[in-house]
């Protein structure tokens, strides 16, 4: 099935300038509630010389990216950006995927449904593949929107409510609350999500179908009582990354990376192993998106590290990014935008489109 690819699909629309964010990867802060003053602070966390305590350097620039200021958007883990025209009463809206490195756009069906108040977008494959499914996932209820790249007339956006059970709470918390998926990672055309003791699988054949695999979780290190996890997919591999906190405090105790070997399609229990060395790769994690970047030295980034956002206290500037060295267990903290207080969304990573 063919798809539409264009950088100037509409009359009168100027072709987008390539690489508005400069060399990737970067961490982007979208701020300024006033449309006149809205801008993007682009932070490049580059490798620096020196020993411990002097391994990263911040390079900060300020830009205005029209594709983001004039659309509703979300940056996918594939590096492409989902764009939707703002909602207007009684009209359908143009939707597309935009590559911020090349300026290329892949047109999607026009959308009749309203976007959820809080949402994320994921791709099942690279959008140049006709098999790619574009998934818009609501972050506060068990519902989603999806479409197939290259869909012809009659194959537009579809709304779907799903049921993965209720939140496990005591009866005193009645009525029961329905569970919803808060993060997803895509491997070989399937979407995966973590559930209690299970690894959920979402496939589109072409309608959504759910299944589950047994899923062992890593043991907590001594002194930790809770953790935050990130599911990350790259080049056919699936990882579960844990950030462990000391006791019930916001203090970070350790980070661990686990590889999930999905094996054959008939396997009921994926293999689970801890990864102690990423080599020339790095994990870029955030509440908005997450990815594994390969050949990081070519991008000026130090490898074998986990770069992640830490904003458990909901600080207005997005919280301090942390850099955890898997080799020696050391951690650095940076604060690139201490004066920012009007974030339009959570800081997000922009990665090369082929990570």
TARAUR-V603681 format. One record per residue. N is the residue number from 0. RES is the residue in one small letter. PHI is phi in whole degrees, 0 to 359 (none if undefined). OMEGA is omega as a letter, one per 30 degrees, with the letter a starting at -180 (none if undefined). D_CENTER is the distance of its C-alpha to the mean C-alpha in Angstrom with 2 decimals. Layout:
BEGIN
n=<N;N>
res=<RES;RES>
phi=<PHI;PHI>
omega=<OMEGA;OMEGA>
d_center=<D_CENTER;D_CENTER>
END
This chain:
BEGIN
n=<0;1;2;3;4;5;6;7;8;9;10;11;12;13;14;15;16;17;18;19;20;21;22;23;24;25;26;27;28;29;30;31;32;33;34;35;36;37;38;39;40;41;42;43;44;45;46;47;48;49;50;51;52;53;54;55;56;57;58;59;60;61;62;63;64;65;66;67;68;69;70;71;72;73;74;75;76;77;78;79;80;81;82;83;84;85;86;87;88;89;90;91;92;93;94;95;96;97;98;99;100;101;102;103;104;105;106;107;108;109;110;111;112;113;114;115;116;117;118;119;120;121;122;123;124;125;126;127;128;129;130;131;132;133;134;135;136;137;138;139;140;141;142;143;144;145;146;147;148;149;150;151;152;153;154;155;156;157;158;159;160;161;162;163;164;165;166;167;168;169;170;171;172;173;174;175;176;177;178;179;180;181;182;183;184;185;186;187;188;189;190;191;192;193;194;195;196;197;198;199;200;201;202;203;204;205;206;207;208;209;210;211;212;213;214;215;216;217;218;219;220;221;222;223;224;225;226;227;228;229;230;231;232;233;234;235;236;237;238;239;240;241;242;243;244;245;246;247;248;249;250;251;252;253;254;255;256;257;258;259;260;261;262;263;264;265;266;267;268;269;270;271;272;273;274;275;276;277;278;279;280;281;282;283;284;285;286;287;288;289;290;291;292;293;294;295;296;297;298;299;300;301;302;303;304;305;306;307;308;309;310;311;312;313;314;315;316;317;318;319;320;321;322;323;324;325;326;327;328;329;330;331;332;333;334;335;336;337;338;339;340;341;342;343;344;345;346;347;348;349;350;351;352;353;354>
res=<x;x;x;x;x;x;x;x;x;x;x;x;x;x;x;x;x;x;x;x;x;x;x;x;x;x;x;x;x;x;x;x;x;x;x;x;x;x;x;x;x;x;x;x;x;x;x;x;x;x;x;x;x;x;x;x;x;x;x;x;x;x;x;x;x;x;x;x;x;x;x;x;x;x;x;x;x;x;x;x;x;x;x;x;x;x;x;x;x;x;x;x;x;x;x;x;x;x;x;x;x;x;x;x;x;x;x;x;x;x;x;x;x;x;x;x;x;x;x;x;x;x;x;x;x;x;x;x;x;x;x;x;x;x;x;x;x;x;x;x;x;x;x;x;x;x;x;x;x;x;x;x;x;x;x;x;x;x;x;x;x;x;x;x;x;x;x;x;x;x;x;x;x;x;x;x;x;x;x;x;x;x;x;x;x;x;x;x;x;x;x;x;x;x;x;x;x;x;x;x;x;x;x;x;x;x;x;x;x;x;x;x;x;x;x;x;x;x;x;x;x;x;x;x;x;x;x;x;x;x;x;x;x;x;x;x;x;x;x;x;x;x;x;x;x;x;x;x;x;x;x;x;x;x;x;x;x;x;x;x;x;x;x;x;x;x;x;x;x;x;x;x;x;x;x;x;x;x;x;x;x;x;x;x;x;x;x;x;x;x;x;x;x;x;x;x;x;x;x;x;x;x;x;x;x;x;x;x;x;x;x;x;x;x;x;x;x;x;x;x;x;x;x;x;x;x;x;x;x;x;x;x;x;x;x;x;x;x;x;x;x;x;x;x;x;x;x;x;x;x;x;x;x;x;x>
phi=<none;276;234;269;229;204;255;210;284;241;301;85;268;286;298;294;291;291;49;293;267;78;300;257;273;218;256;243;249;261;216;109;291;281;305;291;259;294;206;236;266;256;244;255;266;259;289;231;281;101;264;301;87;217;254;227;223;263;240;245;226;241;223;238;252;303;300;269;286;254;221;283;208;207;272;278;299;285;96;278;249;280;239;226;301;301;293;222;302;76;232;272;237;290;232;199;251;237;265;289;278;254;85;293;237;246;288;244;300;293;252;268;285;281;290;298;296;224;207;225;237;227;242;282;212;299;293;284;271;294;278;294;253;260;244;253;251;290;260;226;203;279;214;208;239;210;211;255;300;81;299;270;305;90;240;271;289;237;266;215;262;243;225;244;98;259;295;284;235;300;303;294;268;299;285;298;254;283;288;221;278;256;203;217;225;248;225;51;85;252;260;238;215;272;233;296;72;223;248;281;234;241;239;243;229;272;277;289;226;251;212;222;240;298;217;282;256;291;283;288;290;301;96;252;245;206;212;245;237;229;269;225;237;199;50;81;253;238;233;241;249;247;248;265;252;286;55;246;259;281;289;277;263;193;232;227;243;237;266;250;273;286;62;282;297;268;293;267;223;294;287;223;219;279;254;266;213;270;65;271;230;213;262;247;239;204;290;276;201;206;203;255;260;264;49;292;298;291;258;77;244;284;273;57;226;247;261;215;278;223;226;295;267;56;288;293;268;91;83;277;297;241;235;254;271;290;287;244;75;279;217;243;238;234;222;285;227;294;269;281;224;236;287;282;201;291;307;225;270;247;249;304;292;243;258>
omega=<a;l;l;l;a;l;l;a;a;a;l;a;a;l;a;l;a;l;l;a;a;a;a;g;l;l;a;l;l;a;a;a;l;a;a;a;a;a;a;l;a;a;l;l;a;l;l;l;l;a;a;a;a;a;a;l;a;l;a;l;l;a;l;a;a;a;a;a;a;a;l;a;l;l;a;l;l;a;l;a;l;a;l;l;l;a;l;a;l;a;l;a;l;l;a;l;a;l;a;l;a;a;l;l;l;a;l;l;l;a;l;a;l;l;l;l;l;a;l;l;l;l;l;a;l;a;l;l;a;l;a;l;l;a;l;a;l;a;a;l;a;l;a;l;l;l;l;l;a;a;l;a;a;a;a;l;a;l;a;l;a;a;l;l;a;l;a;a;l;a;a;l;l;f;a;l;a;l;l;a;a;l;a;l;a;l;l;l;l;l;l;l;a;l;a;l;a;l;a;l;l;l;l;a;f;l;a;l;a;l;a;l;l;a;l;l;a;l;l;l;a;l;l;l;l;a;l;a;l;l;a;l;l;l;l;l;l;a;l;a;a;l;a;a;a;a;l;a;l;a;a;a;a;l;l;l;l;l;l;l;a;l;l;a;a;a;a;a;a;l;a;a;l;l;a;a;l;a;a;l;l;l;l;a;l;l;a;a;a;a;l;a;l;l;a;a;l;l;l;a;l;a;a;a;l;l;a;l;l;a;a;l;l;l;a;a;l;l;a;l;l;l;a;l;a;a;a;l;l;a;l;l;l;a;a;a;a;a;a;l;a;l;l;l;l;l;a;l;l;a;l;a;l;a;none>
d_center=<26.97;26.59;23.86;24.42;23.22;24.48;24.05;26.80;26.91;28.74;32.11;32.22;28.57;28.41;26.28;23.19;23.73;21.77;19.50;19.60;17.44;19.78;19.09;15.51;13.39;13.45;12.13;12.88;14.65;15.62;18.91;22.30;23.21;26.11;25.24;27.88;26.34;22.63;21.06;18.13;18.54;17.08;17.15;17.64;17.96;20.67;22.99;26.34;29.69;31.46;31.20;29.47;28.21;27.98;25.23;22.80;23.58;21.82;22.32;21.66;22.32;22.32;21.68;21.57;19.35;21.12;18.46;16.30;19.35;20.94;18.19;15.67;12.27;8.50;6.80;5.38;4.68;8.44;9.07;10.66;10.59;11.69;14.85;17.29;20.64;21.45;23.26;27.03;29.60;30.92;28.83;26.14;23.31;22.20;18.67;17.36;14.73;15.34;15.14;15.44;17.25;19.94;20.06;20.15;19.32;19.16;20.82;19.84;22.32;23.23;21.88;24.47;22.41;21.07;17.38;16.75;17.12;13.64;10.99;7.58;7.83;7.52;10.26;12.74;14.09;14.54;15.67;19.03;19.79;21.74;20.30;16.75;15.68;13.44;12.19;11.86;11.49;13.54;12.66;16.38;18.23;18.32;17.96;15.96;16.73;16.68;18.53;19.51;19.38;23.01;24.15;27.72;29.66;29.27;25.86;23.68;20.99;21.69;21.08;21.07;21.60;21.08;22.77;21.52;24.15;24.77;23.51;25.92;28.02;31.80;34.00;34.70;31.27;32.43;31.51;28.70;25.11;23.00;19.87;16.57;13.31;10.70;7.89;8.24;8.36;10.76;13.92;17.01;16.37;15.72;12.90;13.12;12.77;14.79;17.91;20.98;22.58;20.96;18.14;17.52;17.45;16.86;18.71;19.96;23.62;23.42;23.07;20.59;21.98;20.94;22.27;21.96;22.56;24.08;21.70;23.12;21.39;22.15;25.03;24.61;26.39;29.55;29.20;25.73;25.55;21.89;18.47;14.77;12.75;9.35;9.21;8.40;10.10;12.03;15.40;16.28;15.59;13.76;13.40;13.46;13.35;15.53;16.44;19.97;21.85;25.61;27.39;25.95;25.37;22.35;23.69;21.54;23.63;21.70;18.54;18.69;16.90;17.90;17.89;18.26;20.86;20.67;24.13;25.95;25.08;27.89;26.90;26.67;25.35;22.83;23.93;22.21;22.84;21.91;20.97;22.98;22.46;19.58;22.11;20.94;17.24;14.81;11.60;9.32;7.65;6.95;7.12;5.00;1.81;4.12;6.85;10.60;12.78;16.27;19.54;18.32;21.94;22.15;19.54;21.49;19.18;20.66;19.71;19.77;17.71;14.71;13.36;11.77;12.07;14.94;15.90;17.56;20.44;18.56;20.08;20.18;18.97;15.61;17.23;17.96;15.52;16.98;17.73;18.96;21.33;21.47;24.94;26.83;24.65;24.90;22.38;22.27;21.21;20.76;20.91;20.20;20.67;23.17;24.77;21.84;22.30;21.18;17.41;16.40;12.87;11.00;10.70;7.75;7.85;9.54;10.30;13.28;12.85;14.44;12.72>
END
